[in-house]
Amino acid sequence: MIEFIKNNYQWIFSGVGISVLTLLYFVIRKLFRKKKTKNKSEVFNLLPDEIIKEMDKIPPLQRDKLKESYNGLRVEWKTKFLIANLSKNGNVHLMLLDRGNYPWICCDVKINDYPELKVVKEGAVIWISGEIIEVDGNKITVKPSSLRFVK
């Protein structure tokens, strides 16, 4: 290696050599650098009532932009079961309350995935984990990844 440098020092330290060495440095650095990716499974510590309060703080014509910023956030919330509507295709539309209070937390699930819904009583605690798909007025719609029934 040292012999190579002695024989080629003029080329190595000329503009072309410096450019090649710099390019080589960045290529090697990029190959070995860990990629930072956003953790899709990260759950945000944000309560439903906080979302609605933030919406109420800003002028009405600015709310659409804020609503969109909540879409896709992963959440896990303690809710109380209030209303369920069964459709013909086996889906159930749930209307839950945030810790027993407004706003509404709505989601659609398959009854076969959660047979407990057939016997759950009004006011039962259900933990919902999922992704916010819409914030609208006093209602937050979530695409659930899981429901956990508390006995």
Contacts in CASP RR format, 6 or more apart in sequence:
PFRMAT RR
TARGET T0000
AUTHOR 0000-0000-0000
METHOD contacts of the structure
MODEL  1
MIEFIKNNYQWIFSGVGISVLTLLYFVIRKLFRKKKTKNKSEVFNLLPDE
IIKEMDKIPPLQRDKLKESYNGLRVEWKTKFLIANLSKNGNVHLMLLDRG
NYPWICCDVKINDYPELKVVKEGAVIWISGEIIEVDGNKITVKPSSLRFV
K
5 12 0 8 1.000
11 17 0 8 1.000
12 21 0 8 1.000
40 74 0 8 1.000
41 74 0 8 1.000
42 74 0 8 1.000
43 74 0 8 1.000
43 75 0 8 1.000
43 76 0 8 1.000
43 129 0 8 1.000
44 73 0 8 1.000
44 74 0 8 1.000
44 75 0 8 1.000
46 73 0 8 1.000
46 75 0 8 1.000
47 77 0 8 1.000
47 98 0 8 1.000
47 99 0 8 1.000
48 77 0 8 1.000
48 98 0 8 1.000
48 103 0 8 1.000
48 105 0 8 1.000
48 140 0 8 1.000
49 98 0 8 1.000
49 101 0 8 1.000
49 102 0 8 1.000
49 103 0 8 1.000
51 70 0 8 1.000
51 103 0 8 1.000
51 135 0 8 1.000
51 140 0 8 1.000
52 102 0 8 1.000
52 103 0 8 1.000
52 137 0 8 1.000
52 138 0 8 1.000
52 140 0 8 1.000
54 66 0 8 1.000
55 63 0 8 1.000
55 66 0 8 1.000
55 67 0 8 1.000
55 135 0 8 1.000
55 137 0 8 1.000
58 66 0 8 1.000
67 134 0 8 1.000
67 135 0 8 1.000
67 136 0 8 1.000
70 132 0 8 1.000
70 135 0 8 1.000
70 140 0 8 1.000
71 132 0 8 1.000
71 133 0 8 1.000
71 134 0 8 1.000
71 135 0 8 1.000
72 131 0 8 1.000
72 132 0 8 1.000
72 133 0 8 1.000
73 131 0 8 1.000
73 132 0 8 1.000
74 129 0 8 1.000
74 130 0 8 1.000
74 131 0 8 1.000
75 128 0 8 1.000
75 129 0 8 1.000
75 130 0 8 1.000
75 131 0 8 1.000
75 132 0 8 1.000
75 142 0 8 1.000
76 127 0 8 1.000
76 128 0 8 1.000
76 129 0 8 1.000
76 130 0 8 1.000
77 98 0 8 1.000
77 99 0 8 1.000
77 105 0 8 1.000
77 127 0 8 1.000
77 128 0 8 1.000
77 142 0 8 1.000
78 99 0 8 1.000
78 125 0 8 1.000
78 127 0 8 1.000
79 96 0 8 1.000
79 97 0 8 1.000
79 98 0 8 1.000
79 99 0 8 1.000
79 100 0 8 1.000
79 105 0 8 1.000
79 125 0 8 1.000
79 126 0 8 1.000
79 127 0 8 1.000
79 128 0 8 1.000
80 96 0 8 1.000
80 97 0 8 1.000
80 99 0 8 1.000
80 100 0 8 1.000
80 123 0 8 1.000
80 124 0 8 1.000
80 125 0 8 1.000
80 126 0 8 1.000
81 94 0 8 1.000
81 96 0 8 1.000
81 120 0 8 1.000
81 121 0 8 1.000
81 122 0 8 1.000
81 123 0 8 1.000
81 124 0 8 1.000
81 125 0 8 1.000
81 126 0 8 1.000
82 95 0 8 1.000
82 96 0 8 1.000
82 97 0 8 1.000
82 122 0 8 1.000
82 123 0 8 1.000
83 94 0 8 1.000
83 95 0 8 1.000
84 92 0 8 1.000
84 93 0 8 1.000
84 94 0 8 1.000
84 95 0 8 1.000
84 117 0 8 1.000
84 120 0 8 1.000
85 92 0 8 1.000
85 93 0 8 1.000
86 92 0 8 1.000
86 111 0 8 1.000
87 93 0 8 1.000
90 110 0 8 1.000
90 111 0 8 1.000
90 112 0 8 1.000
91 108 0 8 1.000
91 109 0 8 1.000
91 110 0 8 1.000
91 111 0 8 1.000
92 108 0 8 1.000
92 109 0 8 1.000
92 110 0 8 1.000
92 111 0 8 1.000
92 114 0 8 1.000
92 117 0 8 1.000
93 106 0 8 1.000
93 107 0 8 1.000
93 108 0 8 1.000
94 106 0 8 1.000
94 107 0 8 1.000
94 108 0 8 1.000
94 109 0 8 1.000
94 117 0 8 1.000
94 126 0 8 1.000
95 104 0 8 1.000
95 105 0 8 1.000
95 106 0 8 1.000
96 104 0 8 1.000
96 105 0 8 1.000
96 106 0 8 1.000
96 107 0 8 1.000
96 126 0 8 1.000
96 128 0 8 1.000
97 103 0 8 1.000
97 104 0 8 1.000
97 105 0 8 1.000
98 105 0 8 1.000
100 123 0 8 1.000
102 138 0 8 1.000
103 137 0 8 1.000
103 138 0 8 1.000
103 139 0 8 1.000
103 140 0 8 1.000
104 138 0 8 1.000
104 139 0 8 1.000
104 140 0 8 1.000
105 128 0 8 1.000
105 139 0 8 1.000
105 140 0 8 1.000
105 142 0 8 1.000
106 139 0 8 1.000
106 140 0 8 1.000
106 141 0 8 1.000
106 142 0 8 1.000
107 128 0 8 1.000
107 141 0 8 1.000
107 142 0 8 1.000
107 143 0 8 1.000
107 144 0 8 1.000
109 117 0 8 1.000
109 144 0 8 1.000
109 147 0 8 1.000
111 117 0 8 1.000
111 118 0 8 1.000
114 147 0 8 1.000
116 149 0 8 1.000
120 126 0 8 1.000
120 149 0 8 1.000
124 149 0 8 1.000
124 150 0 8 1.000
125 149 0 8 1.000
125 150 0 8 1.000
126 147 0 8 1.000
126 148 0 8 1.000
126 149 0 8 1.000
126 150 0 8 1.000
127 147 0 8 1.000
127 148 0 8 1.000
127 150 0 8 1.000
128 142 0 8 1.000
128 144 0 8 1.000
128 146 0 8 1.000
128 147 0 8 1.000
128 148 0 8 1.000
129 144 0 8 1.000
129 145 0 8 1.000
129 146 0 8 1.000
129 147 0 8 1.000
129 148 0 8 1.000
130 142 0 8 1.000
130 143 0 8 1.000
130 144 0 8 1.000
130 145 0 8 1.000
130 146 0 8 1.000
131 142 0 8 1.000
131 143 0 8 1.000
131 145 0 8 1.000
132 140 0 8 1.000
132 141 0 8 1.000
132 142 0 8 1.000
133 141 0 8 1.000
133 142 0 8 1.000
133 143 0 8 1.000
134 140 0 8 1.000
134 141 0 8 1.000
135 141 0 8 1.000
END
